[in-house]
Amino acid sequence: MQAMRIHRSAWTLAGVAILGASISLAGGGQQGQDARGAALRGAIDIHVHTEPDSRPRSVDGIEAARQAKASGMRAIVLKNHYEYTSGLAYIVGKQVPGIEVFGGVDLNLTVGGMNPAAVEYMAATTGARGKLVWMSTFDAENQVRFSKENRPFVSVSKNGELLPVTKDVIASIAKHGLVLATGHVSSEEGLMLVREAKRQGVQHIVITHAMNDPIRMTVPQMQEAAKLGALVEFVGGNIGDADGKARMDRFADGIRKVGPEFCILSSDLGQKGNPLPTDGFAAFIGAMKAHGFTDQEIDRMSRRNPAQLLGLPAK
């Protein structure tokens, strides 16, 4: 327990320091908590990894929801690369009332890859808490090739055209009013997905961590996606890692060029050894504020845009 308190305080300090506050672990706890609370109050994180999982995680779904609720957050989306989180979100929501908890399905090999039946099953799951459909991540052809792995993968396109089954998945997403998240497909495939999704009437689209590996969308590509009606996700991750400062600089520049009105901030946290999702999310928001984004722009990217994506009423 003591170790956890030190871990959380360290990341509170990181977020507040980025905000420009002068506090210390020993004497600035209340000031740090106040700044963290202000950053997260009403915020929505659409990218939270939790247990149960086949990979080490720092929190389970109930713990993540409790921490988010205690921080004043409005909603979280639970993500798992290999199984549905729609059912988990329903159970967690019953255990932790007072915060919206959603899930989704990631179309990797464990659910049949590019599989419309997986989308249909999620849409029918008790509680209707499944919202996002990621178009494959760790098993995406683009990811497997980027990682130079020799193993089966999930394709969304061939010879510059979306596969018929990919279009069938998009039809299921449109039918049930779900969110299409592009996952780890290539930047070109991401734009193909957005165009087809708009053609089929999908209302909610997000480009999954557009500037991260293995996607690496360029600014013109992100601008095109935004023009087509997609929101562009930027994930903080562990901003204290070796690439953290440079990554925050790149993200701030990308957001400015795309426009905050088209962007979403999220954590992409929950991995063992990284900051807790709430702590890392607060630090990321603080980093963007330190890069000159106004309270109104932060509100748009961490509250209003994710609420719109999830179909939640405006506040």
Secondary structure, DSSP 8 states (H G I E B T S, - for coil): -HHHHHHHHHHHHHHHHHTT----TTT-HHHHHHHHHHHHTT-EEEEEE-BSSSS-BS-BHHHHHHHHHHTT--EEEEE-SSS--HHHHHHHHHHSTTSEEEEEEE-SGGGTSS-HHHHHHHHHSTTS-EEEEE--STTBHHHHHHTT--S--B-SEETTEE-HHHHHHHHHHHHHT-EEE-TTS-HHHHHHHHHHHHHHT--EEEETTTTSTTT---HHHHHHHHHHT-EEEEE---TTSTTHHHHHHHHHHHHHHH-GGGEEEE--B-BTTS--HHHHHHHHHHHHHHTT--HHHHHIIIIIHHHHHHT----
